[in-house]
Amino acid sequence: MSILVTGGAGYIGSATVELLRQSGRDVVVLDNLVYGHKGALAPDVPLYEGDIGDSALITKIAREHSVSSCIHFAAYAYVGESVQKPLLYYRNNLASGLGLLEGLLEARVSNIVFSSTCATYGEPQRIPLDEEHPQSPINPYGASKWMFERVLKDTSAATDLKFVALRYFNASGAVSGEEGEGLRTIGEDHSPETHLIPLILDVALGKRQSIQVFGTDYPTPDGTAIRDYIHILDLGAAHLNALSYLENGGQSDFFNLGNGSGYSVKEVVEASRRITGHEIPVVNSPRRAGDPARLIADANKAKTVLGWNPQYPELDAILGSAWKWHSSHPDGYGD
Ligand SMILES: NC(=O)c1ccc[n+]([C@@H]2O[C@H](COP(=O)([O-])OP(=O)(O)OC[C@H]3O[C@@H](n4cnc5c(N)ncnc54)[C@H](O)[C@@H]3O)[C@@H](O)[C@H]2O)c1
């Protein structure tokens, strides 16, 4: 039996593929490589270059590889782009996802673990955010993920489908050897890059002149926005727990994944200066529309119900692993 990993050549997907293989699972990856990297996968991982919307291909892969469950990472995930091109996001993250579900159900694959996001909550009404917090996404990216959660819920009520939707906060860090011994090294190589940590590390590598800090007048101790950073190996581990949960008869459900403690942009810059030894010049800029002051997860449900136990919650471990990867892969995967 195999696990089908969509988007398995991407940042979080490829780290999860490594963990699945380490735990003895057979894996098959489907990725259209629009943002993924072949180099993120071991050469012996079966990789289908195709689209999740191709339900016939999904059924074929599921049958040929005796797929028992699917972990669904494939999506577009640029918030700003989603505002400019909403139809692209609804097409890829929502409509193509329907093809995936149709193909899976046709092949009688009934367990799916879905990459959702804290962006489904929208502007926080309280912190930390638990799963009962109202969902009111404020951009098409968050809305596309929220709508697909709804699709999963409705489909599971009408069919054998069972799902776990994992709402990640800020994915970060790398599989560097120290973190993730015995695993392939894996890091963040997005083009364009929009995430804070790789952008800061690009400054330390001399690839950018400075880091732009959006908003220094937030109601936070140092005036910059606070986010909950979660290591990709901890995210990956949660997917293995979610799979076991479904395989052992767990009910369809939604879980947050974060560390429950946040770091401000200034704290991330200062820790990066310490770890890289680079001065990392900062340019202060006005707040961006739609950026809340704080986003912090209450992930107690994942800990209690899924038995999830994050191993790398410290900012230094996250930054240290990312720096190790970026400094040894200045051109990313080089493709
Ligand atoms: N990175 C984060 O902080 C974060 C936070 C919350 C949720 N998520 C979600 O986690 C998932 C993975 O994120 P990531 O950072 O690894 O992104 P990524 O872009 O590195 O990986 C996504 C992969 O999916 C592939 N893909 C996209 N559309 C596809 C399609 N239609 N068919 C086949 N393959 C397709 C891309 O080529 C890429 O390899 C996404 O669903 C994202 O929305 C990410």
The ligand as an SDF file (V2000), in Angstrom:
LIG
                    3D

 44 48  0  0  0  0  0  0  0  0999 V2000
    4.3340   27.4600    3.5620 N   0  0  0  0  0  0  0  0  0  0  0  0
    3.4750   27.8400    4.5020 C   0  0  0  0  0  0  0  0  0  0  0  0
    3.8010   28.6080    5.4210 O   0  0  0  0  0  0  0  0  0  0  0  0
    2.0580   27.3000    4.5040 C   0  0  0  0  0  0  0  0  0  0  0  0
    1.1780   27.7170    5.5310 C   0  0  0  0  0  0  0  0  0  0  0  0
   -0.1330   27.2170    5.5180 C   0  0  0  0  0  0  0  0  0  0  0  0
   -0.5340   26.3130    4.5540 C   0  0  0  0  0  0  0  0  0  0  0  0
    0.3450   25.9470    3.5710 N   0  0  0  0  0  0  0  0  0  0  0  0
   -0.1130   24.9980    2.5480 C   0  0  0  0  0  0  0  0  0  0  0  0
    0.7850   23.9150    2.5120 O   0  0  0  0  0  0  0  0  0  0  0  0
    0.8700   23.3740    1.1880 C   0  0  0  0  0  0  0  0  0  0  0  0
    2.3210   23.2610    0.7750 C   0  0  0  0  0  0  0  0  0  0  0  0
    2.9460   24.5330    0.8800 O   0  0  0  0  0  0  0  0  0  0  0  0
    4.4560   24.7470    0.4300 P   0  0  0  0  0  0  0  0  0  0  0  0
    4.9620   25.9490    1.1360 O   0  0  0  0  0  0  0  0  0  0  0  0
    5.1740   23.4720    0.5310 O   0  0  0  0  0  0  0  0  0  0  0  0
    4.2400   25.1530   -1.0940 O   0  0  0  0  0  0  0  0  0  0  0  0
    5.0570   24.7070   -2.4020 P   0  0  0  0  0  0  0  0  0  0  0  0
    4.6730   25.6590   -3.4700 O   0  0  0  0  0  0  0  0  0  0  0  0
    6.5040   24.5770   -2.0770 O   0  0  0  0  0  0  0  0  0  0  0  0
    4.4730   23.2630   -2.7100 O   0  0  0  0  0  0  0  0  0  0  0  0
    3.2560   23.0640   -3.3990 C   0  0  0  0  0  0  0  0  0  0  0  0
    3.5140   22.0690   -4.5110 C   0  0  0  0  0  0  0  0  0  0  0  0
    2.2900   21.7840   -5.1860 O   0  0  0  0  0  0  0  0  0  0  0  0
    2.5520   21.7420   -6.5850 C   0  0  0  0  0  0  0  0  0  0  0  0
    1.2760   22.0610   -7.2420 N   0  0  0  0  0  0  0  0  0  0  0  0
    0.5690   23.2080   -7.1830 C   0  0  0  0  0  0  0  0  0  0  0  0
   -0.5700   23.1020   -7.8820 N   0  0  0  0  0  0  0  0  0  0  0  0
   -0.5920   21.8470   -8.4050 C   0  0  0  0  0  0  0  0  0  0  0  0
   -1.5110   21.1170   -9.2010 C   0  0  0  0  0  0  0  0  0  0  0  0
   -2.6440   21.6900   -9.6550 N   0  0  0  0  0  0  0  0  0  0  0  0
   -1.2250   19.8380   -9.5400 N   0  0  0  0  0  0  0  0  0  0  0  0
   -0.0750   19.2470   -9.1320 C   0  0  0  0  0  0  0  0  0  0  0  0
    0.8390   19.8820   -8.3570 N   0  0  0  0  0  0  0  0  0  0  0  0
    0.5810   21.1720   -8.0030 C   0  0  0  0  0  0  0  0  0  0  0  0
    3.6690   22.7500   -6.8170 C   0  0  0  0  0  0  0  0  0  0  0  0
    4.4240   22.4880   -7.9840 O   0  0  0  0  0  0  0  0  0  0  0  0
    4.5030   22.5770   -5.5510 C   0  0  0  0  0  0  0  0  0  0  0  0
    5.5200   21.5900   -5.7190 O   0  0  0  0  0  0  0  0  0  0  0  0
    0.0380   24.2960    0.3150 C   0  0  0  0  0  0  0  0  0  0  0  0
   -1.2360   23.6950    0.1460 O   0  0  0  0  0  0  0  0  0  0  0  0
   -0.1000   25.5610    1.1350 C   0  0  0  0  0  0  0  0  0  0  0  0
   -1.2890   26.2410    0.8540 O   0  0  0  0  0  0  0  0  0  0  0  0
    1.6260   26.4170    3.5140 C   0  0  0  0  0  0  0  0  0  0  0  0
  1  2  1  0
  2  3  2  0
  2  4  1  0
  4  5  1  0
  4 44  2  0
  5  6  2  0
  6  7  1  0
  7  8  2  0
  8  9  1  0
  8 44  1  0
  9 10  1  0
  9 42  1  0
 10 11  1  0
 11 12  1  0
 11 40  1  0
 12 13  1  0
 13 14  1  0
 14 15  2  0
 14 16  1  0
 14 17  1  0
 17 18  1  0
 18 19  2  0
 18 20  1  0
 18 21  1  0
 21 22  1  0
 22 23  1  0
 23 24  1  0
 23 38  1  0
 24 25  1  0
 25 26  1  0
 25 36  1  0
 26 27  1  0
 26 35  1  0
 27 28  2  0
 28 29  1  0
 29 30  1  0
 29 35  2  0
 30 31  1  0
 30 32  2  0
 32 33  1  0
 33 34  2  0
 34 35  1  0
 36 37  1  0
 36 38  1  0
 38 39  1  0
 40 41  1  0
 40 42  1  0
 42 43  1  0
M  CHG  2   8   1  16  -1
M  END
$$$$
